[in-house]
Amino acid sequence: MSAVSEAIRPIEDYLVMSDEEIAERIQTAKRELGKRVVLLGHHYQRDDVIAHCDLFGDSYQLSVMASKTDAEFIVFCGVHFMAESADIVGKDSQHVILPDMGAGCSMADMASIDQVEDCWEQLREIGVLDSKVAPITYMNSTAAIKAFCGRNEGVVCTSSNAVPLFEHYLKEYDKMLFFPDQHLGRNTGAKFGIPLDKMVLWNPFEELGGNTEEDLQNAKLILWKGHCSVHGRFKAWHVDKVRQDVLGIKVIVHPECPIEVVQKSDLNGSTSYIIDVIGKAESGTKWAVGTEINLVNRLAKKFPDKHIRLLAPDLCMCATMYRISPQSLAWTMENLVDGTIVNEIIVDDETKHFANVALQRMIDLTEKK
């Protein structure tokens, strides 16, 4: 690797290059950097980026895998909160890079740390916190919110382990504050028989979240008014329509979908669960999948002996994930070859410490199951 360069290559230069040249430049940079770099590709990432990645998976899974490598540079082809998680669990010697800083997550943006702290204070003022309340944040949240949960006896959850974590907290605590995805919280609560009238929705732009004091006192589950812009687009009528159109089709959806969709489906679970179920399904089976379209298309190509289609008739793509392009990846990689780190994601030490407390609590509680 060359000496550290003062100059950053202009991203504009890469926007006019052909797809072939971009792909060649990425591969050349990978060869030059060798084991010093590892490229992570989230399941929802576009194929022309996935083609260059070394490891594939869900966000937290990728962060853990990268932390176990000796790579100096972790290039995360995902979104901002995922790169933060990689920095939280990674080694001190590792640098985490997001090829495009515009790659955010609309769901994660629906709950800021200021809003969550204000919610917590309002709950304290009306006496809700006099009982045992556990803050639980979905992995799709900022490092600051993960740290908030670490400080307040809370936990981080994934779509894979939400059920065992809910089981623990329902036994040990009086109620839960779940953010930022209302649908995962509602669907998981329903699996434990919590009635919908015991689940209230907190709107951070209204006093008491738009609820009465009585509603909040009586609630078992306080859900944040947030959602996934992709999974929120699936509707119950999509399930009815696909069953009408395709005889014998099975519907499998992500629990970030609205409860009406989940309840009408045959199966629901995390991205890894969906991949596993379809991979193990018998040849000739038919599947309508309620999740991001890049993954659905990839499954259809991988298993041509099965009928696999998107649940909705319209496009369901994660637009912010799509911001990571071959052009931004080539720009990132060639700057690394020059000795220049661009778009590094750094979580401060205090935030990292308490976020790790919440993550370790997640690991400890789920390993008992």
TORKE-29678 format. One record per residue (C-alpha): x, y, z; residue in one letter. Coordinates in steps of 0.02 Angstrom, whole numbers. Layout:
<sites>
SITE X Y Z A;
...
</sites>
This chain:
<sites>
SITE 0 0 0 M;
SITE 65 171 -43 S;
SITE 102 309 81 A;
SITE -45 405 149 V;
SITE -113 525 19 S;
SITE -177 698 56 E;
SITE -297 696 -91 A;
SITE -462 605 -104 I;
SITE -506 543 -277 R;
SITE -658 635 -348 P;
SITE -813 525 -345 I;
SITE -871 609 -505 E;
SITE -733 523 -603 D;
SITE -814 354 -569 Y;
SITE -987 404 -626 L;
SITE -934 410 -808 V;
SITE -841 244 -811 M;
SITE -916 90 -893 S;
SITE -984 -51 -787 D;
SITE -842 -162 -847 E;
SITE -707 -38 -798 E;
SITE -786 -11 -627 I;
SITE -792 -198 -593 A;
SITE -611 -219 -648 E;
SITE -553 -76 -536 R;
SITE -641 -151 -384 I;
SITE -561 -320 -412 Q;
SITE -389 -244 -442 T;
SITE -402 -145 -280 A;
SITE -458 -301 -186 K;
SITE -306 -396 -248 R;
SITE -188 -254 -199 E;
SITE -263 -236 -25 L;
SITE -274 -423 2 G;
SITE -322 -479 177 K;
SITE -313 -301 241 R;
SITE -491 -275 180 V;
SITE -654 -372 194 V;
SITE -811 -325 98 L;
SITE -978 -357 182 L;
SITE -1137 -376 79 G;
SITE -1309 -366 159 H;
SITE -1443 -482 90 H;
SITE -1540 -334 18 Y;
SITE -1393 -264 -77 Q;
SITE -1398 -256 -267 R;
SITE -1318 -397 -366 D;
SITE -1183 -293 -450 D;
SITE -1116 -249 -276 V;
SITE -1143 -421 -199 I;
SITE -1033 -491 -338 A;
SITE -881 -410 -256 H;
SITE -919 -450 -73 C;
SITE -827 -577 34 D;
SITE -960 -608 166 L;
SITE -1150 -605 154 F;
SITE -1287 -601 284 G;
SITE -1398 -498 398 D;
SITE -1329 -340 477 S;
SITE -1276 -403 649 Y;
SITE -1219 -570 580 Q;
SITE -1104 -478 460 L;
SITE -1034 -367 598 S;
SITE -990 -518 704 V;
SITE -911 -609 557 M;
SITE -805 -458 512 A;
SITE -746 -438 692 S;
SITE -675 -613 685 K;
SITE -566 -575 534 T;
SITE -394 -496 537 D;
SITE -448 -364 410 A;
SITE -391 -187 445 E;
SITE -530 -114 338 F;
SITE -713 -167 345 I;
SITE -808 -101 195 V;
SITE -993 -121 236 F;
SITE -1108 -129 86 C;
SITE -1265 -94 185 G;
SITE -1332 59 276 V;
SITE -1271 176 412 H;
SITE -1334 88 569 F;
SITE -1256 -74 507 M;
SITE -1086 8 490 A;
SITE -1107 78 665 E;
SITE -1141 -97 731 S;
SITE -983 -160 645 A;
SITE -882 -25 732 D;
SITE -964 -66 899 I;
SITE -921 -251 895 V;
SITE -760 -239 793 G;
SITE -581 -234 852 K;
SITE -502 -67 898 D;
SITE -380 -93 755 S;
SITE -519 -107 625 Q;
SITE -586 38 522 H;
SITE -766 28 463 V;
SITE -810 114 299 I;
SITE -978 150 218 L;
SITE -955 179 30 P;
SITE -1097 306 22 D;
SITE -1143 410 174 M;
SITE -1316 435 98 G;
SITE -1354 251 131 A;
SITE -1464 269 283 G;
SITE -1616 178 349 C;
SITE -1785 266 353 S;
SITE -1841 156 498 M;
SITE -1688 196 603 A;
SITE -1715 381 565 D;
SITE -1891 372 639 M;
SITE -1821 365 816 A;
SITE -1687 489 868 S;
SITE -1599 479 1035 I;
SITE -1676 647 1087 D;
SITE -1851 581 1050 Q;
SITE -1821 419 1145 V;
SITE -1750 509 1296 E;
SITE -1898 630 1293 D;
SITE -2018 483 1287 C;
SITE -1930 401 1434 W;
SITE -1940 562 1536 E;
SITE -2126 583 1498 Q;
SITE -2157 404 1555 L;
SITE -2060 442 1714 R;
SITE -2161 600 1748 E;
SITE -2328 509 1741 I;
SITE -2266 365 1849 G;
SITE -2256 230 1716 V;
SITE -2074 200 1761 L;
SITE -2123 165 1940 D;
SITE -2157 -10 1874 S;
SITE -2022 -111 1785 K;
SITE -2011 -54 1604 V;
SITE -1884 -126 1483 A;
SITE -1828 -25 1332 P;
SITE -1798 -140 1184 I;
SITE -1726 -76 1022 T;
SITE -1725 -166 858 Y;
SITE -1553 -186 778 M;
SITE -1611 -60 647 N;
SITE -1572 88 759 S;
SITE -1432 208 795 T;
SITE -1285 169 908 A;
SITE -1347 304 1028 A;
SITE -1513 215 1051 I;
SITE -1428 47 1077 K;
SITE -1324 133 1212 A;
SITE -1482 204 1291 F;
SITE -1547 27 1310 C;
SITE -1382 -27 1384 G;
SITE -1394 108 1516 R;
SITE -1574 70 1561 N;
SITE -1575 -120 1584 E;
SITE -1637 -142 1406 G;
SITE -1580 -244 1260 V;
SITE -1555 -248 1072 V;
SITE -1654 -376 973 C;
SITE -1650 -445 796 T;
SITE -1796 -515 697 S;
SITE -1719 -687 732 S;
SITE -1715 -674 922 N;
SITE -1860 -557 963 A;
SITE -1968 -702 1025 V;
SITE -1849 -770 1159 P;
SITE -1808 -593 1216 L;
SITE -1993 -550 1232 F;
SITE -2019 -710 1330 E;
SITE -1887 -657 1456 H;
SITE -1945 -478 1475 Y;
SITE -2130 -524 1487 L;
SITE -2086 -633 1637 K;
SITE -1967 -513 1722 E;
SITE -2041 -341 1681 Y;
SITE -2212 -259 1690 D;
SITE -2204 -184 1516 K;
SITE -2090 -149 1369 M;
SITE -2052 5 1265 L;
SITE -2010 -61 1091 F;
SITE -1934 43 952 F;
SITE -1917 91 814 P;
SITE -2020 -38 716 D;
SITE -2200 -50 774 Q;
SITE -2237 -200 663 H;
SITE -2101 -316 730 L;
SITE -2153 -267 906 G;
SITE -2338 -294 873 R;
SITE -2313 -459 782 N;
SITE -2199 -526 919 T;
SITE -2317 -469 1057 G;
SITE -2461 -555 969 A;
SITE -2365 -719 973 K;
SITE -2374 -709 1163 F;
SITE -2560 -671 1162 G;
SITE -2546 -487 1208 I;
SITE -2711 -410 1150 P;
SITE -2703 -261 1033 L;
SITE -2786 -149 1163 D;
SITE -2636 -181 1276 K;
SITE -2519 -118 1140 M;
SITE -2515 70 1122 V;
SITE -2427 170 987 L;
SITE -2307 310 1037 W;
SITE -2301 455 913 N;
SITE -2143 554 956 P;
SITE -2220 713 886 F;
SITE -2365 715 1010 E;
SITE -2377 741 1198 E;
SITE -2376 571 1285 L;
SITE -2355 497 1113 G;
SITE -2537 536 1075 G;
SITE -2600 428 1220 N;
SITE -2687 458 1385 T;
SITE -2599 425 1550 E;
SITE -2722 284 1581 E;
SITE -2682 202 1413 D;
SITE -2496 205 1452 L;
SITE -2520 140 1629 Q;
SITE -2626 -5 1567 N;
SITE -2518 -48 1415 A;
SITE -2410 -203 1414 K;
SITE -2317 -150 1259 L;
SITE -2279 29 1206 I;
SITE -2236 29 1021 L;
SITE -2143 167 932 W;
SITE -2225 241 778 K;
SITE -2094 181 655 G;
SITE -2092 58 512 H;
SITE -1990 -12 367 C;
SITE -2027 80 206 S;
SITE -2011 -84 109 V;
SITE -2103 -209 219 H;
SITE -2237 -82 264 G;
SITE -2294 -82 82 R;
SITE -2358 -261 89 F;
SITE -2545 -271 117 K;
SITE -2667 -409 166 A;
SITE -2747 -401 -6 W;
SITE -2580 -449 -84 H;
SITE -2592 -615 9 V;
SITE -2772 -642 -47 D;
SITE -2729 -599 -227 K;
SITE -2578 -714 -243 V;
SITE -2676 -860 -169 R;
SITE -2812 -827 -297 Q;
SITE -2687 -816 -441 D;
SITE -2573 -962 -398 V;
SITE -2650 -1124 -337 L;
SITE -2554 -1204 -193 G;
SITE -2434 -1060 -164 I;
SITE -2363 -1031 10 K;
SITE -2338 -858 79 V;
SITE -2185 -818 185 I;
SITE -2155 -642 250 V;
SITE -2039 -541 360 H;
SITE -2110 -491 532 P;
SITE -2079 -308 488 E;
SITE -2238 -325 383 C;
SITE -2404 -263 457 P;
SITE -2492 -386 571 I;
SITE -2634 -412 446 E;
SITE -2507 -477 320 V;
SITE -2415 -586 446 V;
SITE -2575 -665 510 Q;
SITE -2632 -709 333 K;
SITE -2463 -784 285 S;
SITE -2412 -966 305 D;
SITE -2244 -926 383 L;
SITE -2152 -773 447 N;
SITE -1974 -744 505 G;
SITE -1809 -656 482 S;
SITE -1718 -641 317 T;
SITE -1607 -788 364 S;
SITE -1761 -889 409 Y;
SITE -1841 -852 240 I;
SITE -1683 -904 148 I;
SITE -1670 -1064 250 D;
SITE -1852 -1115 228 V;
SITE -1853 -1088 40 I;
SITE -1684 -1171 20 G;
SITE -1745 -1328 108 K;
SITE -1915 -1332 23 A;
SITE -1957 -1470 -99 E;
SITE -1929 -1447 -284 S;
SITE -2085 -1385 -372 G;
SITE -2153 -1291 -221 T;
SITE -2223 -1116 -246 K;
SITE -2178 -966 -139 W;
SITE -2236 -786 -127 A;
SITE -2107 -691 -25 V;
SITE -2143 -531 71 G;
SITE -1973 -447 84 T;
SITE -1850 -341 -16 E;
SITE -1848 -376 -203 I;
SITE -1660 -399 -228 N;
SITE -1665 -546 -108 L;
SITE -1821 -620 -187 V;
SITE -1744 -610 -361 N;
SITE -1584 -689 -297 R;
SITE -1681 -833 -220 L;
SITE -1775 -860 -384 A;
SITE -1611 -872 -479 K;
SITE -1532 -986 -350 K;
SITE -1678 -1107 -344 F;
SITE -1746 -1119 -522 P;
SITE -1834 -1283 -478 D;
SITE -1956 -1185 -368 K;
SITE -2083 -1052 -411 H;
SITE -2027 -898 -314 I;
SITE -2106 -727 -334 R;
SITE -2124 -562 -243 L;
SITE -2283 -553 -140 L;
SITE -2330 -380 -203 A;
SITE -2356 -340 -387 P;
SITE -2257 -178 -374 D;
SITE -2073 -146 -341 L;
SITE -2016 -163 -160 C;
SITE -1834 -106 -160 M;
SITE -1737 -30 -16 C;
SITE -1695 137 -96 A;
SITE -1565 188 33 T;
SITE -1476 19 22 M;
SITE -1470 49 -166 Y;
SITE -1360 202 -134 R;
SITE -1213 83 -117 I;
SITE -1164 65 -300 S;
SITE -1016 -13 -391 P;
SITE -957 164 -425 Q;
SITE -954 214 -240 S;
SITE -873 47 -197 L;
SITE -735 71 -327 A;
SITE -706 248 -263 W;
SITE -692 184 -85 T;
SITE -574 43 -130 M;
SITE -456 145 -237 E;
SITE -443 279 -104 N;
SITE -391 141 17 L;
SITE -258 86 -106 V;
SITE -196 266 -105 D;
SITE -188 260 85 G;
SITE -342 369 110 T;
SITE -488 312 218 I;
SITE -652 389 161 V;
SITE -822 385 247 N;
SITE -758 304 406 E;
SITE -894 265 533 I;
SITE -832 296 711 I;
SITE -937 269 867 V;
SITE -870 360 1021 D;
SITE -804 253 1163 D;
SITE -943 288 1289 E;
SITE -1081 251 1164 T;
SITE -988 96 1107 K;
SITE -972 34 1286 H;
SITE -1157 47 1330 F;
SITE -1213 -17 1159 A;
SITE -1104 -169 1191 N;
SITE -1189 -189 1361 V;
SITE -1358 -203 1273 A;
SITE -1288 -319 1140 L;
SITE -1204 -431 1268 Q;
SITE -1366 -438 1365 R;
SITE -1450 -497 1203 M;
SITE -1319 -633 1181 I;
SITE -1330 -690 1362 D;
SITE -1520 -701 1361 L;
SITE -1535 -790 1194 T;
SITE -1395 -915 1229 E;
SITE -1496 -978 1377 K;
SITE -1633 -1033 1258 K;
</sites>
